[in-house]
Amino acid sequence: MSSIRNNFFYKTLLTISSYIIGFVTFPYISRILGVDGIGIVNFVDNSVGYFILFASMGISILGTREIASTKADQTRRNRVFSNLLGLNILFTIITLIIYLGLISLVPRFSQNVEMFYIGAAKIVATVFLVEWFFTGLENFRYITIRSITIKILYVIAIFLFIKEKDDYMLYFALSVGSVIINALVNIIYASKFVKINPQALFSMRYLKENVTLGLYSIMTSMYITFNVMFLGLHTDNTQVGYYTTAFKLYIIMLGIFSAFTSVTMPRISSMLAQGKHKDFSQIVAKSFEGIIKFIFPLILCGTILAPQIIFVISGAGFEGAIVPMRIIFPAALPVGIAQVFAIQVLIPMKRDKILLTASIVGASVSLIANIVLVPHLEAVGSAIVTLMAESIVTLTYLLYILRKRIVKIPFRTIGTSLLHSIPPILVCIACSYGISNPFICIATAIVIGGGIWIATNFKTLREYLS
């Protein structure tokens, strides 16, 4: 039990460090590069990320699962690692050929051809990142220490070298460089635990599973990574900058709750294995209560204080991100509910088909909505697409769970939780209209509104942390 607790600690520490580094670097970068520079970098990076999805397919999920089953068998571990690495290399080569071809064929890509060539290095480096190997071995201590160390070096490099608006290409190169360094360190350190078996390197043993899990990952990314690429292809760097700024703030808010759902999943899996269905239902009910108590006031307060938050985080020139932020923030509610359904219910119960079905439905809605909305509404359209796709995925989960009567959703507690959200929301409204300085406005809202919320929900918080 202590080792699991330690793994949770390291995983939480890594998540928190990512948010801290984001808060430290993003205000600086957004002010130096401006909305156009941010838009160019995010368009290229998200486009590269989409190709990485095809190169990696389901290797992250598949690798973690398969390596975890080989801990006591070194020979099998060597073979499985070689199988998966070779499969990843093969898919990466195919993807890289297509990627390099599209750089010259797609006008929007060729406009930033140098950056896309730099991005090719990221695609190659991702093969040797083998994060799935260390996750399968549950070596979270190494993952956390290595990641935080390289991130600190990355932050130092940003403040040392990014000085002008035209440094956007160097900024992207630094982010790619951090991936390359991670990959080099990982593949060298992995040699202590595994040896490559040349005969098993290009085996097709896991081809079907890799494609199946990869399809799930790609479908899910349709309303995340694909949105940015589609927006960039049909608008300009400014609109991409507006949307990605709003989306990053949304992801930071959502990540706080994600840490809770990911931590509780192993415990729920254990409960189901032991037949403790009553305890399982209780912890799921507690999660739903937490969503309403925690995410609902954050959504409303973030929506109310959107102009102040955008100015404090990004500075002047990002006013166009305010409306997308106000549209995309409510998506945190269906996503929070979806995380409970997926991470705490469906994955532990091995209901993989409904996960894939929901991702296909969400991707289909995202694709159609992108085609219809983005050419006319631009960044605002992308925000609407995200909200629609996330909502339809959650609705798919909800209909399945209600039909199968897997868990009982505690609708009665929702009303009480909503009432507890009213005081901090009123504080945010008062600060928004009564305090002109955005820094003081946000600080006051956090101190007073947050203090009231903690006092109101102190008993619930104590139960979660116990």
C-alpha positions as CSV (number, residue, x, y, z in Angstrom):
1,M,0.0,0.0,0.0
2,S,2.9,2.4,0.8
3,S,4.4,2.0,-2.7
4,I,1.0,2.9,-4.3
5,R,0.8,5.9,-2.0
6,N,4.3,6.9,-3.1
7,N,3.3,6.6,-6.8
8,F,0.3,8.8,-6.2
9,F,2.5,11.3,-4.5
10,Y,5.0,11.4,-7.4
11,K,2.3,11.6,-10.0
12,T,0.6,14.5,-8.2
13,L,3.9,16.3,-7.7
14,L,4.6,16.0,-11.5
15,T,1.1,17.3,-12.3
16,I,1.4,20.3,-10.0
17,S,4.9,21.1,-11.3
18,S,3.6,21.2,-14.8
19,Y,1.0,23.8,-13.8
20,I,3.5,25.9,-11.8
21,I,5.9,25.9,-14.8
22,G,3.0,26.9,-17.0
23,F,2.1,29.8,-14.7
24,V,5.7,30.9,-14.6
25,T,6.5,30.8,-18.3
26,F,3.2,31.5,-20.1
27,P,2.7,35.1,-18.9
28,Y,6.3,35.9,-20.0
29,I,6.1,34.1,-23.3
30,S,2.7,35.6,-24.2
31,R,4.0,39.1,-23.6
32,I,7.2,38.6,-25.5
33,L,5.9,36.7,-28.5
34,G,2.4,38.3,-28.7
35,V,-0.7,36.7,-29.9
36,D,0.6,36.0,-33.4
37,G,3.8,34.3,-32.1
38,I,1.8,32.2,-29.7
39,G,-0.6,31.3,-32.5
40,I,2.2,30.2,-34.8
41,V,3.9,28.0,-32.2
42,N,0.7,26.4,-31.0
43,F,-0.5,25.8,-34.6
44,V,2.8,24.0,-35.5
45,D,3.0,22.2,-32.2
46,N,-0.5,20.9,-32.3
47,S,-0.2,19.9,-35.9
48,V,3.0,18.0,-35.0
49,G,1.2,16.5,-32.0
50,Y,-1.5,15.1,-34.3
51,F,1.1,13.3,-36.4
52,I,2.7,11.9,-33.3
53,L,-0.7,10.4,-32.4
54,F,-0.6,8.4,-35.7
55,A,3.1,7.5,-35.1
56,S,2.4,6.3,-31.6
57,M,-1.1,4.9,-32.1
58,G,-2.0,3.0,-28.9
59,I,1.6,2.3,-27.7
60,S,1.2,4.4,-24.6
61,I,-1.8,2.3,-23.2
62,L,-0.7,-1.0,-24.7
63,G,3.0,-0.6,-23.6
64,T,2.0,0.2,-20.0
65,R,-0.3,-2.7,-19.8
66,E,2.0,-5.3,-21.4
67,I,5.2,-4.2,-19.6
68,A,3.3,-4.3,-16.3
69,S,2.6,-8.0,-16.9
70,T,6.3,-8.9,-17.4
71,K,7.8,-7.6,-14.1
72,A,8.8,-11.1,-13.0
73,D,10.0,-12.4,-16.4
74,Q,13.1,-10.6,-17.8
75,T,13.2,-12.6,-21.0
76,R,9.5,-11.9,-21.8
77,R,10.1,-8.2,-20.8
78,N,12.9,-8.0,-23.4
79,R,10.8,-9.5,-26.1
80,V,7.7,-7.4,-25.3
81,F,9.7,-4.2,-25.2
82,S,11.4,-5.0,-28.5
83,N,8.0,-5.9,-30.1
84,L,6.5,-2.6,-29.1
85,L,9.5,-0.4,-29.8
86,G,9.8,-1.9,-33.3
87,L,6.1,-1.4,-34.0
88,N,6.4,2.2,-32.9
89,I,9.4,2.7,-35.1
90,L,7.5,1.3,-38.1
91,F,4.5,3.5,-37.6
92,T,6.7,6.5,-37.1
93,I,8.6,5.9,-40.4
94,I,5.3,5.7,-42.3
95,T,3.9,8.8,-40.5
96,L,7.2,10.7,-41.1
97,I,7.0,10.1,-44.9
98,I,3.5,11.4,-45.0
99,Y,4.4,14.4,-42.7
100,L,7.3,15.5,-44.9
101,G,5.2,15.2,-48.0
102,L,2.4,17.4,-46.6
103,I,4.9,20.1,-45.5
104,S,5.5,20.9,-49.2
105,L,2.0,20.2,-50.4
106,V,-0.1,22.1,-47.8
107,P,0.3,25.9,-48.2
108,R,-0.4,26.6,-44.5
109,F,2.4,24.2,-43.6
110,S,4.9,25.5,-46.1
111,Q,4.5,29.0,-44.7
112,N,6.3,27.8,-41.6
113,V,8.4,25.1,-43.2
114,E,11.4,25.6,-40.9
115,M,9.4,25.0,-37.8
116,F,7.7,21.9,-39.3
117,Y,11.2,20.5,-40.0
118,I,12.1,21.1,-36.3
119,G,8.8,19.4,-35.4
120,A,10.0,16.3,-37.4
121,A,12.7,15.9,-34.7
122,K,10.0,15.7,-32.1
123,I,8.2,13.0,-34.0
124,V,11.4,10.9,-34.1
125,A,12.3,11.6,-30.5
126,T,8.9,10.5,-29.3
127,V,9.7,6.9,-30.4
128,F,12.6,6.7,-27.9
129,L,10.7,8.5,-25.1
130,V,9.4,5.1,-24.0
131,E,7.5,6.6,-21.1
132,W,5.1,3.7,-21.3
133,F,8.0,1.4,-20.2
134,F,8.7,3.2,-16.9
135,T,4.9,3.6,-16.3
136,G,4.5,-0.1,-16.7
137,L,7.3,-0.7,-14.2
138,E,5.6,1.8,-11.9
139,N,8.9,3.8,-11.6
140,F,7.1,7.1,-11.0
141,R,9.9,8.4,-8.9
142,Y,12.3,8.3,-11.8
143,I,9.6,9.8,-14.2
144,T,8.9,12.7,-11.8
145,I,12.5,13.5,-10.9
146,R,13.7,13.4,-14.5
147,S,10.7,15.4,-15.8
148,I,11.0,18.2,-13.2
149,T,14.8,18.5,-13.7
150,I,14.5,18.9,-17.5
151,K,11.5,21.2,-17.1
152,I,13.5,23.5,-14.8
153,L,16.4,23.6,-17.4
154,Y,13.7,24.4,-20.0
155,V,12.4,27.3,-18.0
156,I,15.9,28.7,-17.4
157,A,16.6,28.5,-21.2
158,I,13.3,30.3,-22.0
159,F,14.2,33.3,-19.7
160,L,17.8,33.3,-21.0
161,F,17.2,33.1,-24.8
162,I,13.6,34.3,-25.5
163,K,13.9,38.1,-25.6
164,E,12.2,39.3,-28.8
165,K,8.9,38.9,-30.7
166,D,10.7,37.1,-33.5
167,D,12.1,34.4,-31.1
168,Y,9.0,32.2,-31.6
169,M,11.0,29.7,-33.7
170,L,13.7,29.4,-31.0
171,Y,10.9,29.0,-28.4
172,F,9.5,26.1,-30.3
173,A,13.0,24.6,-30.8
174,L,13.5,24.7,-27.1
175,S,10.3,22.8,-26.4
176,V,11.3,20.2,-29.0
177,G,14.8,20.1,-27.5
178,S,13.3,19.2,-24.1
179,V,11.5,16.2,-25.7
180,I,14.8,15.1,-27.3
181,I,16.7,15.3,-24.0
182,N,13.9,13.4,-22.2
183,A,14.1,10.7,-24.9
184,L,17.9,10.4,-24.7
185,V,17.9,10.1,-20.9
186,N,15.0,7.6,-21.0
187,I,16.4,5.2,-23.6
188,I,19.8,5.2,-21.8
189,Y,18.3,4.6,-18.4
190,A,15.9,1.9,-19.8
191,S,19.0,-0.2,-20.9
192,K,19.5,-0.9,-17.2
193,F,16.2,-2.8,-17.1
194,V,15.7,-4.2,-20.5
195,K,17.7,-5.5,-23.5
196,I,16.6,-5.2,-27.1
197,N,15.9,-8.5,-28.9
198,P,16.7,-7.8,-32.6
199,Q,14.7,-10.8,-33.7
200,A,11.6,-9.5,-32.0
201,L,12.1,-5.9,-33.0
202,F,9.7,-5.8,-35.9
203,S,7.2,-8.4,-34.9
204,M,3.5,-7.7,-35.8
205,R,2.3,-9.5,-32.7
206,Y,0.6,-6.4,-31.2
207,L,-0.5,-4.8,-34.4
208,K,-4.2,-5.3,-34.0
209,E,-4.3,-4.1,-30.4
210,N,-2.0,-1.1,-31.2
211,V,-4.4,0.0,-34.0
212,T,-7.5,-0.5,-31.9
213,L,-6.2,1.5,-29.0
214,G,-4.7,4.0,-31.4
215,L,-8.0,4.6,-33.0
216,Y,-9.5,5.4,-29.6
217,S,-6.7,7.9,-28.9
218,I,-7.1,9.5,-32.3
219,M,-10.8,9.9,-32.0
220,T,-10.5,11.4,-28.6
221,S,-7.9,13.9,-29.9
222,M,-10.3,15.1,-32.7
223,Y,-11.9,17.6,-30.3
224,I,-8.5,18.6,-28.7
225,T,-5.5,18.6,-31.0
226,F,-7.4,18.5,-34.3
227,N,-9.4,21.7,-33.3
228,V,-6.2,23.8,-33.3
229,M,-4.9,22.4,-36.6
230,F,-8.3,22.9,-38.3
231,L,-8.5,26.5,-36.9
232,G,-5.0,27.2,-38.1
233,L,-5.8,25.9,-41.6
234,H,-8.9,28.0,-42.0
235,T,-8.0,31.2,-40.2
236,D,-4.7,32.9,-39.1
237,N,-2.2,32.8,-36.2
238,T,-4.1,35.4,-34.2
239,Q,-7.2,33.3,-34.0
240,V,-5.2,30.3,-33.0
241,G,-3.5,32.4,-30.3
242,Y,-6.9,33.4,-28.9
243,Y,-8.3,29.9,-28.8
244,T,-5.1,28.2,-27.4
245,T,-4.8,30.8,-24.7
246,A,-8.4,30.1,-23.6
247,F,-7.9,26.3,-23.9
248,K,-4.7,26.3,-21.8
249,L,-6.5,28.1,-19.0
250,Y,-9.3,25.6,-19.2
251,I,-6.9,22.6,-19.1
252,I,-5.2,24.0,-16.0
253,M,-8.5,24.4,-14.2
254,L,-9.6,20.9,-15.3
255,G,-6.3,19.3,-14.3
256,I,-6.9,20.1,-10.7
257,F,-9.9,17.8,-10.6
258,S,-8.3,15.2,-12.9
259,A,-5.7,14.5,-10.2
260,F,-8.4,13.3,-7.9
261,T,-10.1,11.0,-10.4
262,S,-6.8,9.4,-11.4
263,V,-5.8,8.8,-7.8
264,T,-9.1,7.0,-7.0
265,M,-9.1,4.7,-10.0
266,P,-6.8,2.0,-8.5
267,R,-8.8,2.0,-5.3
268,I,-12.1,1.5,-7.2
269,S,-10.5,-1.3,-9.3
270,S,-9.6,-3.0,-6.0
271,M,-13.1,-2.6,-4.6
272,L,-14.7,-4.2,-7.7
273,A,-12.2,-7.1,-7.6
274,Q,-13.1,-7.7,-4.0
275,G,-16.9,-7.4,-4.7
276,K,-17.3,-4.3,-2.6
277,H,-20.0,-2.8,-4.8
278,K,-21.4,-0.6,-2.0
279,D,-18.1,1.1,-1.3
280,F,-17.7,1.5,-5.1
281,S,-21.0,3.3,-5.4
282,Q,-20.2,5.5,-2.4
283,I,-16.9,6.7,-3.8
284,V,-18.5,7.4,-7.2
285,A,-21.2,9.4,-5.5
286,K,-18.6,11.4,-3.6
287,S,-16.9,12.2,-6.9
288,F,-20.1,13.6,-8.4
289,E,-20.6,15.7,-5.3
290,G,-17.0,16.9,-5.6
291,I,-17.6,17.9,-9.3
292,I,-20.5,20.1,-8.4
293,K,-18.9,21.6,-5.3
294,F,-15.5,22.2,-6.9
295,I,-15.8,22.6,-10.7
296,F,-19.2,24.4,-10.8
297,P,-18.0,27.5,-8.9
298,L,-14.7,27.5,-10.8
299,I,-16.5,27.6,-14.1
300,L,-18.8,30.5,-13.1
301,C,-16.0,32.5,-11.4
302,G,-13.6,31.9,-14.3
303,T,-16.3,33.0,-16.7
304,I,-17.1,36.1,-14.7
305,L,-13.4,37.1,-14.3
306,A,-12.4,36.1,-17.8
307,P,-11.2,39.6,-18.8
308,Q,-9.1,40.0,-15.7
309,I,-7.6,36.5,-15.9
310,I,-6.7,36.9,-19.6
311,F,-5.0,40.2,-18.9
312,V,-3.0,38.9,-15.9
313,I,-1.9,35.7,-17.6
314,S,-1.3,36.9,-21.1
315,G,-1.2,40.7,-21.0
316,A,-2.6,43.2,-23.5
317,G,-3.5,42.1,-27.0
318,F,-5.3,38.9,-26.0
319,E,-8.8,40.4,-25.6
320,G,-10.0,38.2,-28.4
321,A,-9.5,35.2,-26.0
322,I,-12.2,36.4,-23.6
323,V,-15.2,35.1,-25.5
324,P,-13.6,31.7,-26.3
325,M,-12.7,31.3,-22.7
326,R,-16.2,32.1,-21.5
327,I,-17.6,29.5,-24.0
328,I,-15.0,26.8,-23.3
329,F,-14.9,27.0,-19.5
330,P,-18.4,25.4,-19.1
331,A,-17.0,22.3,-20.9
332,A,-15.2,21.5,-17.6
333,L,-18.5,20.3,-16.1
334,P,-19.2,17.5,-18.7
335,V,-15.5,16.6,-18.8
336,G,-15.4,16.3,-15.1
337,I,-18.5,14.0,-15.2
338,A,-16.9,12.1,-18.1
339,Q,-13.8,11.5,-16.1
340,V,-15.8,9.9,-13.3
341,F,-17.6,7.7,-15.8
342,A,-14.5,6.7,-17.7
343,I,-11.7,6.6,-15.1
344,Q,-13.7,5.5,-12.1
345,V,-16.4,3.4,-13.7
346,L,-15.9,2.1,-17.2
347,I,-12.1,1.5,-17.2
348,P,-12.1,-0.4,-13.9
349,M,-15.1,-2.4,-15.2
350,K,-13.3,-3.1,-18.5
351,R,-16.1,-1.6,-20.6
352,D,-13.7,-0.6,-23.4
353,K,-16.2,-0.7,-26.2
354,I,-18.3,2.1,-24.8
355,L,-15.2,4.2,-24.4
356,L,-14.4,3.8,-28.1
357,T,-18.0,4.3,-29.1
358,A,-18.1,7.6,-27.2
359,S,-14.8,8.8,-28.7
360,I,-16.1,8.1,-32.2
361,V,-19.3,10.0,-31.5
362,G,-17.4,12.9,-30.1
363,A,-14.9,13.0,-33.0
364,S,-17.8,12.9,-35.5
365,V,-19.6,15.8,-33.9
366,S,-16.3,17.7,-33.6
367,L,-15.5,17.2,-37.3
368,I,-18.9,18.3,-38.5
369,A,-19.0,21.3,-36.1
370,N,-15.5,22.4,-37.2
371,I,-16.5,22.4,-40.8
372,V,-19.7,24.3,-40.2
373,L,-18.6,26.8,-37.5
374,V,-14.9,27.5,-37.6
375,P,-14.8,29.2,-41.1
376,H,-17.4,31.7,-39.9
377,L,-16.8,32.1,-36.2
378,E,-13.0,31.4,-36.0
379,A,-11.7,31.0,-32.5
380,V,-15.2,31.3,-31.0
381,G,-16.3,28.5,-33.3
382,S,-13.5,26.3,-32.0
383,A,-14.5,26.9,-28.4
384,I,-18.1,26.0,-29.3
385,V,-16.9,22.8,-31.0
386,T,-15.0,21.8,-27.8
387,L,-18.0,22.4,-25.7
388,M,-20.3,20.4,-28.0
389,A,-17.9,17.5,-28.4
390,E,-17.2,17.1,-24.7
391,S,-20.9,17.3,-23.9
392,I,-21.9,14.6,-26.4
393,V,-19.2,12.3,-25.1
394,T,-20.5,12.7,-21.6
395,L,-24.1,12.2,-22.7
396,T,-23.1,8.9,-24.4
397,Y,-21.5,7.7,-21.2
398,L,-24.5,8.8,-19.1
399,L,-27.1,7.1,-21.3
400,Y,-25.1,3.8,-21.2
401,I,-24.6,3.9,-17.4
402,L,-28.2,4.8,-16.7
403,R,-29.4,2.0,-19.1
404,K,-27.2,-0.6,-17.6
405,R,-27.9,0.7,-14.1
406,I,-24.2,0.5,-13.3
407,V,-24.1,3.2,-10.6
408,K,-26.7,5.4,-9.0
409,I,-26.2,9.1,-9.7
410,P,-26.8,11.2,-6.6
411,F,-29.1,13.9,-8.1
412,R,-30.4,14.9,-4.6
413,T,-27.0,16.3,-3.6
414,I,-26.6,18.5,-6.6
415,G,-29.1,21.1,-5.3
416,T,-27.3,21.5,-2.0
417,S,-23.9,21.7,-3.7
418,L,-25.2,24.4,-6.1
419,L,-26.3,26.5,-3.1
420,H,-22.8,26.3,-1.6
421,S,-21.4,27.8,-4.8
422,I,-23.5,30.9,-4.6
423,P,-21.4,33.0,-2.1
424,P,-18.1,32.7,-3.9
425,I,-19.8,33.5,-7.2
426,L,-21.4,36.6,-5.7
427,V,-17.9,37.7,-4.5
428,C,-16.5,37.3,-8.0
429,I,-19.3,39.4,-9.5
430,A,-18.7,42.1,-6.9
431,C,-14.9,42.1,-7.6
432,S,-15.4,42.1,-11.4
433,Y,-17.6,45.3,-11.2
434,G,-16.1,47.0,-8.2
435,I,-12.3,46.6,-8.6
436,S,-10.7,48.0,-11.8
437,N,-7.2,46.7,-11.2
438,P,-7.2,43.1,-12.6
439,F,-4.4,41.9,-10.3
440,I,-6.2,43.2,-7.2
441,C,-9.5,42.0,-8.5
442,I,-8.4,38.4,-8.9
443,A,-6.4,38.4,-5.7
444,T,-9.4,39.6,-3.7
445,A,-11.7,37.1,-5.4
446,I,-9.4,34.3,-4.6
447,V,-8.8,35.3,-0.9
448,I,-12.4,36.1,0.0
449,G,-14.4,33.9,-2.4
450,G,-12.0,31.0,-1.9
451,G,-12.0,31.4,1.9
452,I,-15.8,31.3,2.0
453,W,-15.9,28.2,-0.3
454,I,-13.3,26.4,1.9
455,A,-15.3,27.3,5.1
456,T,-18.6,26.2,3.5
457,N,-17.1,22.9,2.2
458,F,-14.6,22.2,5.0
459,K,-16.3,18.9,6.1
460,T,-16.4,17.6,2.5
461,L,-12.7,18.6,1.9
462,R,-11.6,16.8,5.1
463,E,-13.4,13.6,4.0
464,Y,-11.7,13.7,0.6
465,L,-8.2,14.3,2.1
466,S,-8.6,11.6,4.8
